[in-house]
Amino acid sequence: MWFPTWELPNAVKAHVIVPFPQPRGVELWGPEIELRPEWAKDTVALFGRADFFSTFIVTFDQVAAPVFHLDYA
């Protein structure tokens, strides 16, 4: 299957933000990552395969609670 895609000319620099309880407050967590978003019309999305998920280890645990765990190497 072939379909056209659109992408930004430059990467978007991003951080994970954690809203810790006060008095600690909001902090940046983990390394800065470069997101390279790509868009396509009328397709199934594959979010983060080439950027976010190559930087972070993400564990989804829907059975214990609807939360996920995030680590980085």
N, CA, C and O atoms as a CHARMM CRD file, in Angstrom:
* protein
*
  292
    1    1 MET  N      0.84500  -1.17200   0.00000 PROA 1      0.00000
    2    1 MET  CA     0.00000   0.00000   0.00000 PROA 1      0.00000
    3    1 MET  C      0.89300   1.23800   0.00000 PROA 1      0.00000
    4    1 MET  O      1.88600   1.28600   0.72600 PROA 1      0.00000
    5    2 TRP  N      0.55500   2.20700  -0.78500 PROA 2      0.00000
    6    2 TRP  CA     1.29700   3.45600  -0.88200 PROA 2      0.00000
    7    2 TRP  C      0.34600   4.60600  -0.58100 PROA 2      0.00000
    8    2 TRP  O     -0.79800   4.60400  -1.03600 PROA 2      0.00000
    9    3 PHE  N      0.81400   5.58800   0.18500 PROA 3      0.00000
   10    3 PHE  CA     0.02900   6.79200   0.43200 PROA 3      0.00000
   11    3 PHE  C      0.97700   7.94100   0.71400 PROA 3      0.00000
   12    3 PHE  O      2.06200   7.72400   1.25300 PROA 3      0.00000
   13    4 PRO  N      0.58800   9.16400   0.36000 PROA 4      0.00000
   14    4 PRO  CA     1.46100  10.31600   0.58400 PROA 4      0.00000
   15    4 PRO  C      1.52600  10.69300   2.05300 PROA 4      0.00000
   16    4 PRO  O      0.54900  10.53200   2.78500 PROA 4      0.00000
   17    5 THR  N      2.66300  11.19000   2.48000 PROA 5      0.00000
   18    5 THR  CA     2.83200  11.68400   3.85400 PROA 5      0.00000
   19    5 THR  C      3.40400  13.09200   3.81900 PROA 5      0.00000
   20    5 THR  O      3.97800  13.52700   2.82000 PROA 5      0.00000
   21    6 TRP  N      3.23100  13.79800   4.94000 PROA 6      0.00000
   22    6 TRP  CA     3.75700  15.14400   5.10000 PROA 6      0.00000
   23    6 TRP  C      4.54200  15.18600   6.38400 PROA 6      0.00000
   24    6 TRP  O      4.12800  14.59200   7.37900 PROA 6      0.00000
   25    7 GLU  N      5.67400  15.87900   6.38700 PROA 7      0.00000
   26    7 GLU  CA     6.48600  15.97200   7.59400 PROA 7      0.00000
   27    7 GLU  C      7.03600  17.38100   7.73300 PROA 7      0.00000
   28    7 GLU  O      7.03100  18.16000   6.78000 PROA 7      0.00000
   29    8 LEU  N      7.51300  17.70100   8.93400 PROA 8      0.00000
   30    8 LEU  CA     8.13000  18.99300   9.19600 PROA 8      0.00000
   31    8 LEU  C      9.56300  18.99100   8.66900 PROA 8      0.00000
   32    8 LEU  O     10.20200  17.93900   8.64900 PROA 8      0.00000
   33    9 PRO  N     10.08600  20.14800   8.24000 PROA 9      0.00000
   34    9 PRO  CA    11.46500  20.18100   7.75600 PROA 9      0.00000
   35    9 PRO  C     12.50100  19.98100   8.86600 PROA 9      0.00000
   36    9 PRO  O     13.62200  19.55200   8.59200 PROA 9      0.00000
   37   10 ASN  N     12.13400  20.29000  10.12300 PROA 10     0.00000
   38   10 ASN  CA    13.05100  20.15000  11.26000 PROA 10     0.00000
   39   10 ASN  C     12.36600  19.37400  12.38300 PROA 10     0.00000
   40   10 ASN  O     11.14000  19.36400  12.49000 PROA 10     0.00000
   41   11 ALA  N     13.17000  18.73200  13.20800 PROA 11     0.00000
   42   11 ALA  CA    12.63000  17.99800  14.36500 PROA 11     0.00000
   43   11 ALA  C     12.07900  18.97300  15.39400 PROA 11     0.00000
   44   11 ALA  O     12.50400  20.12600  15.45800 PROA 11     0.00000
   45   12 VAL  N     11.13500  18.50500  16.19700 PROA 12     0.00000
   46   12 VAL  CA    10.57600  19.26300  17.30900 PROA 12     0.00000
   47   12 VAL  C     11.23600  18.74400  18.57800 PROA 12     0.00000
   48   12 VAL  O     11.13400  17.55500  18.87800 PROA 12     0.00000
   49   13 LYS  N     11.90600  19.60100  19.32400 PROA 13     0.00000
   50   13 LYS  CA    12.55800  19.18200  20.57100 PROA 13     0.00000
   51   13 LYS  C     11.51400  19.14300  21.68800 PROA 13     0.00000
   52   13 LYS  O     10.70300  20.05900  21.82300 PROA 13     0.00000
   53   14 ALA  N     11.54300  18.06400  22.49200 PROA 14     0.00000
   54   14 ALA  CA    10.51800  17.86700  23.52000 PROA 14     0.00000
   55   14 ALA  C     11.10200  17.23500  24.77300 PROA 14     0.00000
   56   14 ALA  O     12.17700  16.63600  24.73300 PROA 14     0.00000
   57   15 HSD  N     10.39000  17.37000  25.88100 PROA 15     0.00000
   58   15 HSD  CA    10.69900  16.73100  27.15900 PROA 15     0.00000
   59   15 HSD  C      9.41700  16.13600  27.73100 PROA 15     0.00000
   60   15 HSD  O      8.31700  16.58900  27.41400 PROA 15     0.00000
   61   16 VAL  N      9.56400  15.13200  28.56400 PROA 16     0.00000
   62   16 VAL  CA     8.44000  14.63800  29.34800 PROA 16     0.00000
   63   16 VAL  C      8.31400  15.56300  30.55200 PROA 16     0.00000
   64   16 VAL  O      9.31600  15.88800  31.18900 PROA 16     0.00000
   65   17 ILE  N      7.10600  15.98700  30.86900 PROA 17     0.00000
   66   17 ILE  CA     6.85500  16.87100  32.01200 PROA 17     0.00000
   67   17 ILE  C      6.07500  16.08800  33.05800 PROA 17     0.00000
   68   17 ILE  O      5.04600  15.48700  32.75000 PROA 17     0.00000
   69   18 VAL  N      6.56600  16.09400  34.30100 PROA 18     0.00000
   70   18 VAL  CA     5.92400  15.37000  35.39800 PROA 18     0.00000
   71   18 VAL  C      5.33300  16.38400  36.38200 PROA 18     0.00000
   72   18 VAL  O      6.06100  17.23100  36.89900 PROA 18     0.00000
   73   19 PRO  N      4.01700  16.30800  36.65000 PROA 19     0.00000
   74   19 PRO  CA     3.39100  17.21800  37.61700 PROA 19     0.00000
   75   19 PRO  C      3.45600  16.65100  39.03900 PROA 19     0.00000
   76   19 PRO  O      2.46800  16.10400  39.53000 PROA 19     0.00000
   77   20 PHE  N      4.60700  16.77500  39.70100 PROA 20     0.00000
   78   20 PHE  CA     4.74800  16.29500  41.07500 PROA 20     0.00000
   79   20 PHE  C      3.87900  17.13400  42.00100 PROA 20     0.00000
   80   20 PHE  O      3.59400  18.29300  41.69900 PROA 20     0.00000
   81   21 PRO  N      3.45000  16.55800  43.13300 PROA 21     0.00000
   82   21 PRO  CA     2.67500  17.33600  44.10400 PROA 21     0.00000
   83   21 PRO  C      3.49300  18.51200  44.64100 PROA 21     0.00000
   84   21 PRO  O      4.72300  18.47000  44.63700 PROA 21     0.00000
   85   22 GLN  N      2.82400  19.53000  45.09100 PROA 22     0.00000
   86   22 GLN  CA     3.49600  20.68900  45.70900 PROA 22     0.00000
   87   22 GLN  C      4.12700  20.25300  47.02400 PROA 22     0.00000
   88   22 GLN  O      3.55400  19.39300  47.69300 PROA 22     0.00000
   89   23 PRO  N      5.22300  20.76900  47.41700 PROA 23     0.00000
   90   23 PRO  CA     5.87700  21.96300  46.89900 PROA 23     0.00000
   91   23 PRO  C      6.82500  21.69200  45.73900 PROA 23     0.00000
   92   23 PRO  O      7.39300  22.63700  45.19200 PROA 23     0.00000
   93   24 ARG  N      7.01700  20.43200  45.34100 PROA 24     0.00000
   94   24 ARG  CA     7.97600  20.12700  44.27300 PROA 24     0.00000
   95   24 ARG  C      7.53200  20.72400  42.94300 PROA 24     0.00000
   96   24 ARG  O      8.32100  21.38500  42.26700 PROA 24     0.00000
   97   25 GLY  N      6.29700  20.50300  42.56700 PROA 25     0.00000
   98   25 GLY  CA     5.74300  21.10000  41.35600 PROA 25     0.00000
   99   25 GLY  C      6.15000  20.38500  40.08100 PROA 25     0.00000
  100   25 GLY  O      6.60800  19.24300  40.11400 PROA 25     0.00000
  101   26 VAL  N      5.98000  21.05800  38.97000 PROA 26     0.00000
  102   26 VAL  CA     6.23300  20.49500  37.64400 PROA 26     0.00000
  103   26 VAL  C      7.73300  20.46900  37.35800 PROA 26     0.00000
  104   26 VAL  O      8.43900  21.45000  37.59500 PROA 26     0.00000
  105   27 GLU  N      8.21500  19.32100  36.83900 PROA 27     0.00000
  106   27 GLU  CA     9.63500  19.17600  36.48100 PROA 27     0.00000
  107   27 GLU  C      9.77100  18.48300  35.14000 PROA 27     0.00000
  108   27 GLU  O      8.92500  17.67700  34.75200 PROA 27     0.00000
  109   28 LEU  N     10.85400  18.80900  34.43000 PROA 28     0.00000
  110   28 LEU  CA    11.20700  18.07100  33.22800 PROA 28     0.00000
  111   28 LEU  C     11.83500  16.75000  33.65700 PROA 28     0.00000
  112   28 LEU  O     12.56700  16.70800  34.64600 PROA 28     0.00000
  113   29 TRP  N     11.55900  15.67000  32.92700 PROA 29     0.00000
  114   29 TRP  CA    12.07500  14.36200  33.30400 PROA 29     0.00000
  115   29 TRP  C     12.62700  13.66800  32.06300 PROA 29     0.00000
  116   29 TRP  O     12.03700  13.73600  30.98400 PROA 29     0.00000
  117   30 GLY  N     13.75400  13.00900  32.23100 PROA 30     0.00000
  118   30 GLY  CA    14.35000  12.24700  31.13300 PROA 30     0.00000
  119   30 GLY  C     15.09400  13.12500  30.15500 PROA 30     0.00000
  120   30 GLY  O     15.19300  14.34000  30.33100 PROA 30     0.00000
  121   31 PRO  N     15.61700  12.49100  29.12000 PROA 31     0.00000
  122   31 PRO  CA    16.40300  13.23800  28.13900 PROA 31     0.00000
  123   31 PRO  C     15.51200  14.05400  27.21000 PROA 31     0.00000
  124   31 PRO  O     14.33200  13.75300  27.03000 PROA 31     0.00000
  125   32 GLU  N     16.10100  15.08600  26.62900 PROA 32     0.00000
  126   32 GLU  CA    15.40200  15.80400  25.56200 PROA 32     0.00000
  127   32 GLU  C     15.35400  14.88000  24.35700 PROA 32     0.00000
  128   32 GLU  O     16.34300  14.21900  24.03700 PROA 32     0.00000
  129   33 ILE  N     14.22000  14.83100  23.69300 PROA 33     0.00000
  130   33 ILE  CA    14.08900  13.97900  22.51100 PROA 33     0.00000
  131   33 ILE  C     13.70500  14.83700  21.31800 PROA 33     0.00000
  132   33 ILE  O     13.11800  15.90800  21.47000 PROA 33     0.00000
  133   34 GLU  N     14.03900  14.36200  20.14800 PROA 34     0.00000
  134   34 GLU  CA    13.65500  15.02100  18.91600 PROA 34     0.00000
  135   34 GLU  C     12.49900  14.24500  18.29300 PROA 34     0.00000
  136   34 GLU  O     12.65800  13.09800  17.87500 PROA 34     0.00000
  137   35 LEU  N     11.34800  14.87900  18.23800 PROA 35     0.00000
  138   35 LEU  CA    10.18700  14.27700  17.60200 PROA 35     0.00000
  139   35 LEU  C     10.17400  14.67600  16.13800 PROA 35     0.00000
  140   35 LEU  O     10.42500  15.83100  15.79200 PROA 35     0.00000
  141   36 ARG  N      9.88000  13.71500  15.29200 PROA 36     0.00000
  142   36 ARG  CA     9.79800  13.97200  13.85700 PROA 36     0.00000
  143   36 ARG  C      8.41300  13.53900  13.37200 PROA 36     0.00000
  144   36 ARG  O      8.25000  12.47900  12.76800 PROA 36     0.00000
  145   37 PRO  N      7.41100  14.39600  13.65600 PROA 37     0.00000
  146   37 PRO  CA     6.04700  14.01400  13.29100 PROA 37     0.00000
  147   37 PRO  C      5.86200  13.89600  11.78200 PROA 37     0.00000
  148   37 PRO  O      6.45300  14.63500  10.99500 PROA 37     0.00000
  149   38 GLU  N      5.03300  12.95300  11.42000 PROA 38     0.00000
  150   38 GLU  CA     4.71600  12.72600  10.01800 PROA 38     0.00000
  151   38 GLU  C      3.21500  12.48500   9.92700 PROA 38     0.00000
  152   38 GLU  O      2.64900  11.76600  10.75100 PROA 38     0.00000
  153   39 TRP  N      2.57900  13.07000   8.94900 PROA 39     0.00000
  154   39 TRP  CA     1.13100  12.96700   8.81100 PROA 39     0.00000
  155   39 TRP  C      0.77000  12.26200   7.52100 PROA 39     0.00000
  156   39 TRP  O      1.49900  12.32200   6.53100 PROA 39     0.00000
  157   40 ALA  N     -0.37000  11.59300   7.55400 PROA 40     0.00000
  158   40 ALA  CA    -0.91900  10.95400   6.36800 PROA 40     0.00000
  159   40 ALA  C     -2.44300  11.00300   6.47800 PROA 40     0.00000
  160   40 ALA  O     -2.99900  11.01700   7.57600 PROA 40     0.00000
  161   41 LYS  N     -3.08500  11.02700   5.35600 PROA 41     0.00000
  162   41 LYS  CA    -4.54300  11.10700   5.32800 PROA 41     0.00000
  163   41 LYS  C     -5.14700   9.71100   5.21600 PROA 41     0.00000
  164   41 LYS  O     -4.68300   8.88700   4.42800 PROA 41     0.00000
  165   42 ASP  N     -6.18900   9.45100   6.01200 PROA 42     0.00000
  166   42 ASP  CA    -6.96700   8.20300   5.92700 PROA 42     0.00000
  167   42 ASP  C     -6.13500   6.94000   6.15700 PROA 42     0.00000
  168   42 ASP  O     -6.26900   5.96800   5.41400 PROA 42     0.00000
  169   43 THR  N     -5.26600   6.95000   7.19200 PROA 43     0.00000
  170   43 THR  CA    -4.45800   5.77900   7.51200 PROA 43     0.00000
  171   43 THR  C     -4.51800   5.50100   9.01000 PROA 43     0.00000
  172   43 THR  O     -5.05200   6.30500   9.77300 PROA 43     0.00000
  173   44 VAL  N     -3.97500   4.37400   9.42500 PROA 44     0.00000
  174   44 VAL  CA    -3.85600   4.03600  10.83200 PROA 44     0.00000
  175   44 VAL  C     -2.57800   4.67800  11.36700 PROA 44     0.00000
  176   44 VAL  O     -1.51700   4.54500  10.75800 PROA 44     0.00000
  177   45 ALA  N     -2.67200   5.36900  12.49700 PROA 45     0.00000
  178   45 ALA  CA    -1.51600   6.06400  13.05700 PROA 45     0.00000
  179   45 ALA  C     -0.55500   5.09300  13.75000 PROA 45     0.00000
  180   45 ALA  O     -0.98700   4.12800  14.38000 PROA 45     0.00000
  181   46 LEU  N      0.73900   5.35200  13.63100 PROA 46     0.00000
  182   46 LEU  CA     1.78800   4.60800  14.33400 PROA 46     0.00000
  183   46 LEU  C      2.60800   5.61600  15.11900 PROA 46     0.00000
  184   46 LEU  O      3.73100   5.94300  14.73600 PROA 46     0.00000
  185   47 PHE  N      2.05100   6.10600  16.20900 PROA 47     0.00000
  186   47 PHE  CA     2.66500   7.17600  16.97000 PROA 47     0.00000
  187   47 PHE  C      3.97300   6.75700  17.63400 PROA 47     0.00000
  188   47 PHE  O      4.03000   5.72600  18.30400 PROA 47     0.00000
  189   48 GLY  N      5.01900   7.55400  17.44900 PROA 48     0.00000
  190   48 GLY  CA     6.23900   7.43800  18.21500 PROA 48     0.00000
  191   48 GLY  C      7.18900   6.31300  17.91100 PROA 48     0.00000
  192   48 GLY  O      8.17100   6.15700  18.63700 PROA 48     0.00000
  193   49 ARG  N      6.96800   5.52800  16.90000 PROA 49     0.00000
  194   49 ARG  CA     7.82800   4.37200  16.64200 PROA 49     0.00000
  195   49 ARG  C      9.27500   4.76800  16.38500 PROA 49     0.00000
  196   49 ARG  O     10.18700   4.10000  16.87200 PROA 49     0.00000
  197   50 ALA  N      9.50700   5.83200  15.63500 PROA 50     0.00000
  198   50 ALA  CA    10.86800   6.20300  15.24900 PROA 50     0.00000
  199   50 ALA  C     11.51100   7.20700  16.18800 PROA 50     0.00000
  200   50 ALA  O     12.70700   7.47300  16.06600 PROA 50     0.00000
  201   51 ASP  N     10.75900   7.77000  17.11900 PROA 51     0.00000
  202   51 ASP  CA    11.35500   8.78800  17.98300 PROA 51     0.00000
  203   51 ASP  C     11.08300   8.51200  19.46200 PROA 51     0.00000
  204   51 ASP  O     12.02000   8.16900  20.18300 PROA 51     0.00000
  205   52 PHE  N      9.87600   8.64000  19.93500 PROA 52     0.00000
  206   52 PHE  CA     9.57000   8.49600  21.35300 PROA 52     0.00000
  207   52 PHE  C      9.87200   7.09200  21.87800 PROA 52     0.00000
  208   52 PHE  O     10.56600   6.95000  22.88500 PROA 52     0.00000
  209   53 PHE  N      9.36900   6.07000  21.22000 PROA 53     0.00000
  210   53 PHE  CA     9.54800   4.70100  21.70400 PROA 53     0.00000
  211   53 PHE  C     10.96500   4.17200  21.47300 PROA 53     0.00000
  212   53 PHE  O     11.31600   3.12300  22.01400 PROA 53     0.00000
  213   54 SER  N     11.77800   4.86100  20.69400 PROA 54     0.00000
  214   54 SER  CA    13.17900   4.45500  20.57700 PROA 54     0.00000
  215   54 SER  C     14.02700   5.07400  21.68900 PROA 54     0.00000
  216   54 SER  O     15.16900   4.66000  21.89400 PROA 54     0.00000
  217   55 THR  N     13.48500   6.06000  22.40900 PROA 55     0.00000
  218   55 THR  CA    14.18800   6.70900  23.52200 PROA 55     0.00000
  219   55 THR  C     13.73000   6.17700  24.87300 PROA 55     0.00000
  220   55 THR  O     14.53900   6.04200  25.79100 PROA 55     0.00000
  221   56 PHE  N     12.44400   5.87400  25.00500 PROA 56     0.00000
  222   56 PHE  CA    11.85700   5.47100  26.28400 PROA 56     0.00000
  223   56 PHE  C     11.35800   4.03500  26.24700 PROA 56     0.00000
  224   56 PHE  O     10.97000   3.52000  25.19800 PROA 56     0.00000
  225   57 ILE  N     11.37500   3.39600  27.42100 PROA 57     0.00000
  226   57 ILE  CA    10.75900   2.08400  27.61400 PROA 57     0.00000
  227   57 ILE  C      9.40200   2.34900  28.25000 PROA 57     0.00000
  228   57 ILE  O      9.32700   2.91100  29.34300 PROA 57     0.00000
  229   58 VAL  N      8.34200   1.95300  27.58100 PROA 58     0.00000
  230   58 VAL  CA     6.99100   2.23800  28.04800 PROA 58     0.00000
  231   58 VAL  C      6.29000   0.92700  28.36700 PROA 58     0.00000
  232   58 VAL  O      6.22200   0.03100  27.52600 PROA 58     0.00000
  233   59 THR  N      5.76300   0.81700  29.59500 PROA 59     0.00000
  234   59 THR  CA     5.03400  -0.37100  30.01400 PROA 59     0.00000
  235   59 THR  C      3.60400   0.02600  30.34500 PROA 59     0.00000
  236   59 THR  O      3.37700   0.85300  31.22800 PROA 59     0.00000
  237   60 PHE  N      2.64400  -0.55500  29.64500 PROA 60     0.00000
  238   60 PHE  CA     1.23400  -0.30600  29.90900 PROA 60     0.00000
  239   60 PHE  C      0.70100  -1.42800  30.78300 PROA 60     0.00000
  240   60 PHE  O      0.90900  -2.60200  30.47800 PROA 60     0.00000
  241   61 ASP  N      0.01900  -1.08200  31.86400 PROA 61     0.00000
  242   61 ASP  CA    -0.55400  -2.08700  32.76900 PROA 61     0.00000
  243   61 ASP  C     -2.03300  -1.76400  32.97400 PROA 61     0.00000
  244   61 ASP  O     -2.41700  -1.16300  33.97800 PROA 61     0.00000
  245   62 GLN  N     -2.84200  -2.16700  32.02200 PROA 62     0.00000
  246   62 GLN  CA    -4.26200  -1.87300  32.05900 PROA 62     0.00000
  247   62 GLN  C     -5.00000  -2.73600  33.07800 PROA 62     0.00000
  248   62 GLN  O     -6.07600  -2.35400  33.54000 PROA 62     0.00000
  249   63 VAL  N     -4.44100  -3.89400  33.43800 PROA 63     0.00000
  250   63 VAL  CA    -5.10200  -4.79500  34.38300 PROA 63     0.00000
  251   63 VAL  C     -5.01600  -4.25200  35.80300 PROA 63     0.00000
  252   63 VAL  O     -6.03500  -4.16000  36.48700 PROA 63     0.00000
  253   64 ALA  N     -3.82600  -3.89400  36.25700 PROA 64     0.00000
  254   64 ALA  CA    -3.64400  -3.39200  37.62800 PROA 64     0.00000
  255   64 ALA  C     -4.30900  -2.03100  37.81200 PROA 64     0.00000
  256   64 ALA  O     -4.97300  -1.79200  38.82100 PROA 64     0.00000
  257   65 ALA  N     -4.13400  -1.15800  36.85700 PROA 65     0.00000
  258   65 ALA  CA    -4.71900   0.18100  36.88500 PROA 65     0.00000
  259   65 ALA  C     -4.52300   0.78500  35.50000 PROA 65     0.00000
  260   65 ALA  O     -3.59300   0.40100  34.79100 PROA 65     0.00000
  261   66 PRO  N     -5.36200   1.70200  35.11100 PROA 66     0.00000
  262   66 PRO  CA    -5.21200   2.29600  33.77500 PROA 66     0.00000
  263   66 PRO  C     -4.07600   3.32200  33.74400 PROA 66     0.00000
  264   66 PRO  O     -4.30000   4.51500  33.53900 PROA 66     0.00000
  265   67 VAL  N     -2.85300   2.82600  33.95400 PROA 67     0.00000
  266   67 VAL  CA    -1.67200   3.69300  33.98000 PROA 67     0.00000
  267   67 VAL  C     -0.55700   3.05000  33.17700 PROA 67     0.00000
  268   67 VAL  O     -0.67500   1.90200  32.74700 PROA 67     0.00000
  269   68 PHE  N      0.52000   3.78500  32.97700 PROA 68     0.00000
  270   68 PHE  CA     1.69800   3.22300  32.32800 PROA 68     0.00000
  271   68 PHE  C      2.93400   3.67000  33.07700 PROA 68     0.00000
  272   68 PHE  O      2.91000   4.65700  33.81300 PROA 68     0.00000
  273   69 HSD  N      4.02700   2.92400  32.87700 PROA 69     0.00000
  274   69 HSD  CA     5.29900   3.21600  33.51600 PROA 69     0.00000
  275   69 HSD  C      6.27600   3.62700  32.42200 PROA 69     0.00000
  276   69 HSD  O      6.29900   3.02700  31.34800 PROA 69     0.00000
  277   70 LEU  N      7.08400   4.65200  32.69500 PROA 70     0.00000
  278   70 LEU  CA     8.00400   5.20300  31.70700 PROA 70     0.00000
  279   70 LEU  C      9.41300   5.19200  32.26500 PROA 70     0.00000
  280   70 LEU  O      9.64200   5.69000  33.36700 PROA 70     0.00000
  281   71 ASP  N     10.36500   4.63400  31.52500 PROA 71     0.00000
  282   71 ASP  CA    11.79300   4.61500  31.88800 PROA 71     0.00000
  283   71 ASP  C     12.60300   5.03200  30.67400 PROA 71     0.00000
  284   71 ASP  O     12.11600   5.00100  29.54400 PROA 71     0.00000
  285   72 TYR  N     13.82900   5.41800  30.92000 PROA 72     0.00000
  286   72 TYR  CA    14.74900   5.65600  29.81400 PROA 72     0.00000
  287   72 TYR  C     16.09600   5.08000  30.15500 PROA 72     0.00000
  288   72 TYR  O     16.45300   4.93800  31.32500 PROA 72     0.00000
  289   73 ALA  N     16.85300   4.74400  29.10400 PROA 73     0.00000
  290   73 ALA  CA    18.16100   4.12400  29.32200 PROA 73     0.00000
  291   73 ALA  C     19.24300   5.16800  29.45000 PROA 73     0.00000
  292   73 ALA  O     20.41100   4.82800  29.63800 PROA 73     0.00000
